[in-house]
Amino acid sequence: MGLLYIIFSSNSNKVFDVICLWLTISRYPDRILTLELSKDVIPVIFISSSRSVKHLTVSSLEPYSVFPQSQKWLIVILTSLAGIVSPLSANIYFPALNAIKEDLNTTTELVNLSITVYMIFQGLSPSFWGSLADLWGRRPVYLATLLVYMGACAGLALAPTYWVLLVLRMLQAFGSSSVIAIGAGVVGDIATPSERGSYFGLFSMGQNCGPVLGPVLGGIISEELSWRWIFWILLMVGGAFFVAIFILLPETLRSLVGNGSGHANPTPLQWWERRQQAKKQQKRDLEAPATSDTMSETSTIANTEDKRSTTKSRFLQFPDVTQPFIYLFQKDVIIALVYNGIHYATYYCYMTSTTSQFTLIYGISEIEVGLCFLPSGIGCIVGSFIGGHLIDRDFKLVGKQAGFENAKRNQLPSDFPIFKARLRSVYIAAGLLQVITLFYGWLLYIRVHLAVVLIIQFIVGFANSSMFNIFQTLMVDLFPEKSATITASNNLVRCMLGAVATVIIEPGIQGVGAGWIFTIIGLICVASNVLIPVLLKYGPGWREKRMELLARKAEQEKQTQVR
């Protein structure tokens, strides 16, 4: 006999329920699993072929997310599209560098400095916004970051001098870069580990549209209109996403709404529905006699409203902005993020040098330079899609081999081989990026046909995006309750290393030539491969010790609260 669930609705006939319950227990007296019941909870009888008696709670039967599959995909698509804001703002800037230099009467080094400071703030700001999103909720922080971003775009469009442009680019990065960390938090809230790779793959596809659309739009706008119109258009884009998130995106932070069944930071529709339900309940309370059931329902609603009022105090709390930095002291985290960051910085060396090198070597216009960024961006999108499904495939395959076929819920067992599952295919993407980087500069040196270089950049984009998905998913697996904060840690490391790359690449090309500088960068990537065996060997032990420490800490806090 397999497993049998007998479910009794709390609204059904009470006598019939009792009869069914008695008949069930009479027939299977030695195979009933005990069930923890509470008032107004649907009772469930769980019959097993095993004679061992276990304890089952209602919470263990709850779905990880109450959002239907279609709504989950809608949420991921919306956060994915909103994630385009940060990379679009960064990449739309590249084809206009020469125009900005001439209009503001500055130098190439100073214009490149505006890229560097953008990346620095792109790395630092999610430490604040991500921690805030894990405290206040996803919706209010999403909307606040976009407000800051839109204000910066308006100022940049009107910037009279280079130094005003530089400061406002910092502010723009402060507002835009956090949509990725918050979006990753949303995906972590609704996705189980077994589907997390596919969801993060789709999530990354949106932000990878930035490298595709940004340079093309930047080149066209800069040449046909003015570089200032770049920022007016970004203001419109930010406004569109602000409205879409305000109307469509529900709150997903699990500490506030659980699996989505709770109520906090509502959308306009959720607020209206809640208001109508409250009015109907008040009307029923006035019309119905004061029975124990109606009194209980009224008490439940009152308690819910009390909880809502107390949760407002969270907006008076300030987040621990040091948490993303503290995570970097975890050995497995820093090793994984440094490895990922080195390869991300390598990718940014390609992006930063493309405008100057292609103009010098191939003599193409701003629009043509913008079009040359398309292959890399398309590679990122393809890498996100294929890499996401490959990550889920590896998870299920390794889980099955290790005897964890049903490891689908949020909290993975401490002995689940998560490092092996997530890093199983990392050498494919890393190997592609490393081998190509070793020879890329020499292809520029011999002035190989432009089509060859563009094909290579497509492969580089594919590899970079695949690696980002692998390590982003791994970080959320390690800290599922702090997905926005750990994403901020990831963003911090890769953007800091990317900022270093933007500083050194042009002087490096001028100093030793494009051939040698990319060979040196490739050798650094190859040398970093020693970090992966370290993660695979020691990572599981570090993770298990951390989980045991957190469990003891949670137990101590629970005992303190009881006292």
C-alpha positions as CSV (number, residue, x, y, z in Angstrom):
1,M,0.0,0.0,0.0
2,G,1.3,3.4,-0.8
3,L,0.6,6.7,0.9
4,L,-2.9,7.9,1.5
5,Y,-4.1,11.4,2.5
6,I,-7.6,11.9,3.9
7,I,-8.4,15.6,4.1
8,F,-11.4,17.0,6.0
9,S,-12.5,20.5,5.3
10,S,-13.0,22.7,8.3
11,N,-16.2,23.8,6.7
12,S,-17.7,20.3,6.2
13,N,-20.2,18.5,8.3
14,K,-18.8,17.9,11.7
15,V,-20.6,14.5,12.3
16,F,-19.5,13.2,8.9
17,D,-15.9,14.2,9.8
18,V,-16.0,12.3,13.1
19,I,-17.4,9.2,11.4
20,C,-14.7,9.2,8.7
21,L,-12.0,9.8,11.3
22,W,-13.2,6.9,13.4
23,L,-13.5,4.5,10.4
24,T,-10.0,5.5,9.3
25,I,-8.4,4.9,12.7
26,S,-10.3,1.6,13.1
27,R,-9.0,0.3,9.8
28,Y,-5.4,1.4,10.1
29,P,-4.8,1.7,13.9
30,D,-1.1,0.9,13.6
31,R,-0.3,3.0,10.7
32,I,-1.6,6.5,11.6
33,L,1.0,9.2,11.8
34,T,0.2,11.6,14.6
35,L,-0.7,15.1,13.5
36,E,-0.3,18.4,15.3
37,L,-3.6,20.2,15.0
38,S,-4.7,23.7,15.9
39,K,-8.0,25.6,15.6
40,D,-9.3,26.5,12.2
41,V,-6.6,24.3,10.5
42,I,-7.7,21.6,8.0
43,P,-7.0,18.3,9.6
44,V,-5.2,15.6,7.6
45,I,-4.9,11.9,8.3
46,F,-1.7,10.5,6.8
47,I,-1.6,6.7,6.3
48,S,1.7,5.0,5.5
49,S,2.7,1.5,4.7
50,S,5.3,1.8,7.4
51,R,4.4,0.8,11.0
52,S,6.7,3.3,12.5
53,V,4.8,6.3,14.0
54,K,6.1,9.7,13.2
55,H,5.1,13.3,14.1
56,L,3.8,15.5,11.3
57,T,3.1,19.2,11.5
58,V,0.7,21.2,9.3
59,S,3.6,23.5,8.4
60,S,5.5,20.6,6.7
61,L,2.5,20.2,4.3
62,E,2.4,23.9,3.3
63,P,3.7,24.8,-0.2
64,Y,7.0,26.7,-0.3
65,S,5.2,29.4,-2.2
66,V,1.4,30.1,-2.6
67,F,2.0,31.9,-5.8
68,P,0.8,29.8,-8.8
69,Q,3.4,28.9,-11.4
70,S,2.2,31.5,-13.8
71,Q,2.5,34.3,-11.2
72,K,5.9,33.1,-10.2
73,W,7.1,33.4,-13.8
74,L,5.5,36.8,-14.0
75,I,7.3,38.0,-10.9
76,V,10.7,36.6,-12.2
77,I,10.1,38.3,-15.6
78,L,9.2,41.6,-14.0
79,T,12.3,41.6,-11.8
80,S,14.4,40.4,-14.7
81,L,13.3,43.4,-16.8
82,A,13.8,45.8,-14.0
83,G,17.3,44.4,-13.6
84,I,18.2,45.8,-17.0
85,V,18.4,49.3,-15.4
86,S,21.9,48.8,-13.9
87,P,23.7,47.3,-16.9
88,L,21.9,49.4,-19.3
89,S,23.0,52.6,-17.5
90,A,26.6,51.3,-17.5
91,N,26.8,50.1,-21.1
92,I,24.7,52.8,-22.9
93,Y,27.5,55.1,-21.8
94,F,30.4,53.4,-23.7
95,P,29.8,54.6,-27.3
96,A,29.3,58.2,-26.0
97,L,32.7,58.4,-24.2
98,N,34.4,60.4,-27.0
99,A,31.4,62.8,-27.4
100,I,31.3,63.4,-23.6
101,K,35.1,64.0,-23.6
102,E,34.8,66.6,-26.4
103,D,31.6,68.3,-25.1
104,L,32.9,68.7,-21.5
105,N,36.5,69.4,-22.6
106,T,38.1,66.7,-20.6
107,T,40.5,63.7,-21.2
108,T,40.1,60.0,-21.9
109,E,41.5,59.1,-18.5
110,L,39.0,61.3,-16.7
111,V,36.1,60.0,-18.7
112,N,37.2,56.4,-17.9
113,L,37.3,57.5,-14.2
114,S,33.5,58.1,-14.4
115,I,33.2,54.4,-15.4
116,T,35.4,53.4,-12.5
117,V,33.5,55.4,-9.8
118,Y,30.2,54.0,-11.3
119,M,31.4,50.5,-10.7
120,I,32.7,51.3,-7.2
121,F,29.3,52.6,-6.2
122,Q,27.7,49.8,-8.1
123,G,29.5,47.4,-5.8
124,L,29.0,49.4,-2.5
125,S,25.4,50.5,-2.7
126,P,23.7,47.0,-2.7
127,S,25.3,46.6,0.8
128,F,22.9,49.2,2.0
129,W,19.9,48.6,-0.2
130,G,20.1,44.8,0.0
131,S,20.3,44.8,3.8
132,L,17.4,47.2,3.9
133,A,15.3,45.0,1.6
134,D,15.9,42.0,4.0
135,L,14.4,44.2,6.8
136,W,11.7,46.5,5.3
137,G,10.7,44.3,2.4
138,R,11.3,44.1,-1.3
139,R,8.6,46.5,-2.6
140,P,9.4,49.7,-0.7
141,V,13.2,49.4,-1.3
142,Y,12.7,48.7,-5.0
143,L,10.6,51.8,-5.3
144,A,13.1,53.9,-3.3
145,T,16.1,52.9,-5.4
146,L,14.3,53.8,-8.6
147,L,13.3,57.2,-7.3
148,V,17.0,57.9,-6.5
149,Y,17.9,56.6,-10.0
150,M,15.4,58.8,-11.8
151,G,16.6,61.9,-9.9
152,A,20.2,61.2,-10.9
153,C,19.3,60.7,-14.6
154,A,17.5,64.1,-14.7
155,G,20.6,65.7,-13.2
156,L,23.0,64.0,-15.6
157,A,21.0,65.1,-18.6
158,L,21.5,68.7,-17.4
159,A,25.1,68.3,-16.1
160,P,27.1,71.5,-17.0
161,T,30.6,70.3,-16.1
162,Y,32.6,67.1,-15.9
163,W,32.7,67.1,-12.1
164,V,28.9,67.4,-11.8
165,L,28.7,64.4,-14.2
166,L,31.1,62.4,-12.1
167,V,29.2,63.0,-8.8
168,L,25.8,62.3,-10.4
169,R,27.2,59.1,-12.0
170,M,28.0,57.9,-8.5
171,L,24.4,58.8,-7.4
172,Q,23.0,57.0,-10.5
173,A,25.0,53.9,-9.6
174,F,23.8,54.1,-6.0
175,G,20.2,54.0,-7.2
176,S,20.4,51.6,-10.2
177,S,22.7,48.8,-9.1
178,S,20.6,47.6,-6.2
179,V,17.7,46.4,-8.5
180,I,19.8,43.3,-9.2
181,A,20.4,42.4,-5.5
182,I,16.7,43.1,-4.6
183,G,15.6,41.1,-7.7
184,A,17.8,38.2,-6.7
185,G,16.2,38.4,-3.2
186,V,12.7,38.1,-4.8
187,V,13.7,35.1,-6.8
188,G,15.2,33.5,-3.7
189,D,12.0,34.1,-1.9
190,I,9.8,32.2,-4.3
191,A,12.1,29.6,-5.8
192,T,13.0,26.2,-4.3
193,P,16.6,24.9,-4.8
194,S,15.5,22.5,-7.5
195,E,14.1,25.2,-9.7
196,R,16.4,28.1,-8.6
197,G,18.8,27.6,-11.5
198,S,16.1,28.1,-14.2
199,Y,14.6,31.1,-12.4
200,F,18.0,32.7,-11.9
201,G,18.8,32.0,-15.6
202,L,15.7,33.9,-16.7
203,F,16.4,36.6,-14.1
204,S,19.9,37.1,-15.5
205,M,18.6,37.2,-19.1
206,G,16.9,40.5,-18.4
207,Q,20.0,42.2,-16.9
208,N,22.1,40.8,-19.8
209,C,19.9,42.7,-22.2
210,G,21.8,45.8,-20.9
211,P,25.0,44.9,-22.7
212,V,22.9,44.2,-25.9
213,L,20.7,47.2,-26.0
214,G,22.9,49.7,-24.1
215,P,25.7,50.2,-26.6
216,V,23.4,50.2,-29.6
217,L,21.1,52.8,-28.1
218,G,24.0,54.8,-26.8
219,G,25.7,54.9,-30.2
220,I,22.5,55.9,-32.0
221,I,21.4,58.5,-29.5
222,S,24.8,60.0,-29.1
223,E,25.3,60.4,-32.9
224,E,21.8,61.3,-34.0
225,L,20.7,63.4,-31.0
226,S,23.1,64.1,-28.1
227,W,24.8,62.2,-25.3
228,R,22.5,64.1,-22.9
229,W,19.4,62.4,-24.4
230,I,20.9,59.1,-23.2
231,F,20.0,60.1,-19.6
232,W,16.5,61.5,-20.6
233,I,15.7,58.1,-22.1
234,L,17.0,56.3,-19.0
235,L,14.8,58.5,-16.9
236,M,11.8,57.3,-18.9
237,V,12.9,53.7,-18.5
238,G,13.2,54.1,-14.8
239,G,9.8,55.7,-14.6
240,A,8.2,52.8,-16.5
241,F,9.7,50.2,-14.2
242,F,8.7,52.3,-11.1
243,V,5.0,52.2,-12.2
244,A,5.1,48.5,-13.2
245,I,6.6,47.4,-9.8
246,F,4.2,49.6,-7.9
247,I,1.2,48.0,-9.5
248,L,2.3,44.4,-10.2
249,L,5.0,43.2,-7.9
250,P,3.7,41.6,-4.6
251,E,5.8,41.6,-1.4
252,T,7.8,38.3,-1.2
253,L,10.1,38.8,1.8
254,R,9.6,35.6,3.7
255,S,10.1,37.1,7.2
256,L,7.1,39.4,6.4
257,V,4.7,37.3,4.2
258,G,6.0,33.8,4.7
259,N,5.2,31.8,1.6
260,G,3.2,34.7,0.2
261,S,0.1,34.1,2.2
262,G,0.9,37.0,4.6
263,H,0.0,40.6,4.1
264,A,2.6,43.4,4.1
265,N,3.6,46.2,1.7
266,P,0.6,45.5,-0.5
267,T,0.1,46.3,-4.2
268,P,-2.9,48.6,-4.9
269,L,-5.0,45.6,-5.8
270,Q,-4.0,43.7,-2.7
271,W,-4.8,46.8,-0.6
272,W,-8.3,47.1,-2.2
273,E,-9.1,43.5,-1.8
274,R,-8.0,43.5,1.9
275,R,-10.1,46.6,2.5
276,Q,-13.2,45.0,0.9
277,Q,-12.7,41.9,3.0
278,A,-12.5,43.9,6.1
279,K,-15.8,45.7,5.2
280,K,-17.6,42.5,4.5
281,Q,-16.4,41.0,7.8
282,Q,-17.6,44.0,9.7
283,K,-20.9,43.7,8.0
284,R,-21.2,40.0,8.9
285,D,-20.3,40.8,12.5
286,L,-23.0,43.4,12.8
287,E,-25.7,41.1,11.2
288,A,-24.8,37.8,12.8
289,P,-25.4,36.9,16.4
290,A,-22.4,36.8,18.7
291,T,-21.5,33.1,18.6
292,S,-18.2,31.6,19.6
293,D,-17.2,31.0,15.9
294,T,-17.9,34.6,14.9
295,M,-16.1,35.9,17.9
296,S,-13.2,33.7,17.1
297,E,-13.1,35.0,13.5
298,T,-13.3,38.6,14.7
299,S,-10.5,37.9,17.2
300,T,-8.3,36.4,14.4
301,I,-8.8,39.5,12.2
302,A,-8.1,41.8,15.1
303,N,-4.9,39.9,15.9
304,T,-3.8,40.1,12.3
305,E,-4.4,43.8,12.2
306,D,-2.4,44.1,15.5
307,K,0.5,42.3,13.9
308,R,0.3,44.6,10.8
309,S,0.5,47.6,13.1
310,T,3.5,46.2,14.9
311,T,5.3,45.4,11.7
312,K,5.3,49.1,10.8
313,S,8.1,49.5,13.4
314,R,10.5,47.9,11.0
315,F,10.6,51.1,9.0
316,L,12.0,52.8,12.1
317,Q,14.9,50.2,12.2
318,F,18.2,50.7,10.4
319,P,19.7,47.7,8.6
320,D,23.0,46.2,9.4
321,V,24.9,47.5,6.3
322,T,28.0,45.7,7.5
323,Q,26.4,42.3,6.9
324,P,27.4,41.9,3.2
325,F,31.0,42.6,4.4
326,I,30.7,40.2,7.3
327,Y,29.8,37.4,4.9
328,L,33.1,37.9,3.1
329,F,34.8,36.5,6.3
330,Q,33.2,33.1,5.6
331,K,35.9,31.1,3.9
332,D,33.6,29.4,1.3
333,V,32.0,32.7,0.4
334,I,35.1,34.7,-0.2
335,I,36.8,31.9,-2.2
336,A,33.7,31.5,-4.4
337,L,33.2,35.3,-4.9
338,V,36.9,36.0,-5.7
339,Y,36.9,33.3,-8.3
340,N,33.7,34.6,-9.9
341,G,35.0,38.2,-9.5
342,I,38.2,37.6,-11.3
343,H,36.4,36.3,-14.4
344,Y,33.8,39.1,-14.2
345,A,36.7,41.6,-14.2
346,T,38.1,39.9,-17.2
347,Y,34.8,40.3,-19.0
348,Y,34.8,44.0,-18.2
349,C,38.3,44.3,-19.7
350,Y,36.8,43.3,-23.0
351,M,33.9,45.7,-22.6
352,T,36.0,48.7,-21.5
353,S,38.6,48.3,-24.2
354,T,36.2,47.6,-27.1
355,T,35.4,51.3,-27.9
356,S,38.9,52.6,-28.1
357,Q,40.5,49.5,-29.7
358,F,37.8,49.0,-32.4
359,T,37.8,52.7,-33.3
360,L,41.7,52.6,-33.5
361,I,42.0,49.3,-35.4
362,Y,38.9,49.2,-37.6
363,G,38.1,52.9,-37.9
364,I,34.3,52.5,-37.3
365,S,31.7,55.1,-36.1
366,E,29.9,55.4,-32.8
367,I,26.8,53.6,-34.1
368,E,29.0,50.8,-35.5
369,V,30.9,50.5,-32.2
370,G,27.5,50.2,-30.4
371,L,26.5,47.4,-32.8
372,C,29.7,45.6,-32.1
373,F,28.6,45.1,-28.5
374,L,25.6,43.1,-29.7
375,P,27.3,39.7,-30.0
376,S,28.7,39.8,-26.4
377,G,25.2,40.8,-25.1
378,I,23.5,38.1,-27.0
379,G,26.0,35.6,-25.7
380,C,25.1,36.7,-22.2
381,I,21.4,36.0,-22.8
382,V,22.0,32.6,-24.4
383,G,24.4,31.7,-21.5
384,S,21.8,32.7,-18.9
385,F,19.1,30.5,-20.5
386,I,21.3,27.4,-21.2
387,G,23.3,27.8,-18.0
388,G,20.2,28.1,-15.8
389,H,18.8,24.8,-17.1
390,L,22.2,23.2,-16.8
391,I,22.4,24.3,-13.1
392,D,19.0,22.7,-12.3
393,R,20.0,19.5,-14.2
394,D,23.3,19.2,-12.2
395,F,21.4,19.8,-9.0
396,K,18.9,17.0,-9.6
397,L,21.6,14.6,-10.9
398,V,24.0,15.1,-8.0
399,G,21.1,15.0,-5.5
400,K,19.9,11.7,-7.0
401,Q,23.4,10.2,-6.8
402,A,23.7,11.3,-3.2
403,G,20.3,10.0,-2.2
404,F,18.6,13.4,-2.0
405,E,16.0,13.0,-4.7
406,N,13.4,15.0,-2.9
407,A,15.6,17.9,-1.7
408,K,13.3,20.6,-3.1
409,R,12.4,22.8,-0.1
410,N,14.2,25.9,1.0
411,Q,16.4,24.5,3.7
412,L,18.7,21.9,2.2
413,P,20.1,19.3,4.6
414,S,23.6,20.1,6.0
415,D,25.1,17.1,4.3
416,F,23.6,17.8,0.9
417,P,26.6,18.1,-1.6
418,I,25.6,21.6,-2.7
419,F,29.1,22.6,-3.8
420,K,29.4,19.6,-6.0
421,A,25.9,20.1,-7.4
422,R,26.5,23.8,-8.3
423,L,30.1,23.6,-9.5
424,R,29.8,20.5,-11.5
425,S,29.9,22.4,-14.9
426,V,31.9,25.5,-13.9
427,Y,35.0,24.4,-15.7
428,I,33.1,24.5,-19.1
429,A,32.4,28.2,-18.8
430,A,35.7,29.0,-17.1
431,G,37.7,27.1,-19.6
432,L,36.2,28.9,-22.5
433,L,36.8,32.3,-21.0
434,Q,40.4,31.5,-20.0
435,V,41.6,30.0,-23.3
436,I,40.1,32.8,-25.3
437,T,41.5,35.5,-23.1
438,L,45.0,34.1,-23.5
439,F,44.9,34.8,-27.3
440,Y,42.4,37.6,-27.6
441,G,44.9,40.5,-27.4
442,W,47.1,38.9,-30.1
443,L,44.2,38.7,-32.5
444,L,43.7,42.4,-32.0
445,Y,47.4,42.9,-32.5
446,I,47.4,41.2,-35.9
447,R,44.2,43.0,-36.8
448,V,42.2,39.9,-37.5
449,H,38.9,40.3,-39.3
450,L,36.3,42.0,-37.2
451,A,33.8,39.1,-37.6
452,V,36.3,36.8,-35.8
453,V,36.6,39.2,-32.9
454,L,32.8,39.5,-32.6
455,I,32.3,35.7,-32.6
456,I,34.9,35.5,-29.8
457,Q,33.1,38.2,-27.8
458,F,29.9,36.2,-28.1
459,I,31.6,33.2,-26.6
460,V,33.0,35.4,-23.8
461,G,29.6,36.8,-23.0
462,F,28.1,33.2,-22.9
463,A,30.8,32.0,-20.5
464,N,30.6,35.1,-18.3
465,S,26.8,34.8,-17.9
466,S,27.0,31.1,-17.2
467,M,29.6,31.6,-14.4
468,F,27.6,34.4,-12.9
469,N,24.5,32.2,-12.6
470,I,26.4,29.4,-11.0
471,F,27.9,31.4,-8.2
472,Q,24.8,33.6,-7.7
473,T,22.7,30.4,-7.3
474,L,25.3,28.9,-4.9
475,M,25.3,32.0,-2.7
476,V,21.5,32.0,-2.4
477,D,21.7,28.3,-1.5
478,L,24.2,29.0,1.3
479,F,22.1,31.9,2.7
480,P,18.5,31.4,1.5
481,E,17.0,33.7,4.2
482,K,19.4,36.6,3.3
483,S,19.3,36.3,-0.5
484,A,19.4,40.1,-1.1
485,T,22.2,40.6,1.3
486,I,24.4,37.8,0.0
487,T,23.8,39.0,-3.5
488,A,25.1,42.4,-2.4
489,S,28.2,40.6,-1.2
490,N,28.6,39.0,-4.6
491,N,28.0,42.4,-6.3
492,L,30.6,44.0,-4.0
493,V,33.4,41.7,-4.9
494,R,32.8,41.5,-8.6
495,C,32.3,45.2,-9.0
496,M,35.4,46.1,-7.0
497,L,37.5,43.8,-9.1
498,G,35.7,45.1,-12.2
499,A,36.6,48.7,-11.2
500,V,40.2,47.7,-10.9
501,A,40.0,46.2,-14.4
502,T,38.6,49.4,-15.9
503,V,41.5,51.3,-14.3
504,I,44.3,49.1,-15.5
505,I,43.2,47.9,-19.0
506,E,43.9,51.1,-21.0
507,P,47.3,51.8,-19.3
508,G,48.1,48.2,-19.7
509,I,47.4,48.2,-23.4
510,Q,49.5,51.4,-23.8
511,G,52.3,50.0,-21.7
512,V,52.8,46.4,-22.9
513,G,50.3,46.1,-25.8
514,A,46.9,44.4,-26.2
515,G,48.5,41.0,-26.8
516,W,50.5,40.8,-23.6
517,I,47.9,42.5,-21.2
518,F,45.2,40.0,-22.2
519,T,47.6,37.1,-21.9
520,I,48.5,38.2,-18.4
521,I,44.8,38.5,-17.5
522,G,44.2,35.0,-18.9
523,L,47.1,33.6,-16.9
524,I,45.6,35.1,-13.7
525,C,42.3,33.4,-14.5
526,V,44.0,30.1,-15.1
527,A,45.9,30.4,-11.8
528,S,42.6,31.0,-10.0
529,N,41.4,27.5,-10.9
530,V,43.1,26.2,-7.7
531,L,40.2,27.7,-5.8
532,I,37.6,25.3,-7.1
533,P,39.2,22.1,-5.7
534,V,39.5,23.9,-2.3
535,L,35.8,24.7,-2.4
536,L,34.8,21.2,-3.3
537,K,37.0,19.7,-0.6
538,Y,36.5,22.0,2.3
539,G,33.3,23.9,1.4
540,P,30.9,21.2,2.7
541,G,32.6,21.1,6.1
542,W,32.6,24.9,6.4
543,R,28.9,25.0,5.5
544,E,28.0,22.3,8.0
545,K,29.8,24.0,10.9
546,R,28.1,27.3,10.0
547,M,24.7,25.7,10.0
548,E,25.4,24.0,13.4
549,L,26.5,27.3,14.8
550,L,23.4,29.1,13.5
551,A,21.1,26.3,14.9
552,R,22.7,26.6,18.4
553,K,22.3,30.4,18.2
554,A,18.7,30.1,17.2
555,E,18.0,27.6,20.1
556,Q,19.7,29.9,22.6
557,E,17.5,32.8,21.4
558,K,14.4,30.7,21.7
559,Q,15.3,29.7,25.2
560,T,15.9,33.3,26.1
561,Q,12.5,34.3,24.8
562,V,10.8,31.6,26.8
563,R,12.4,32.8,30.0
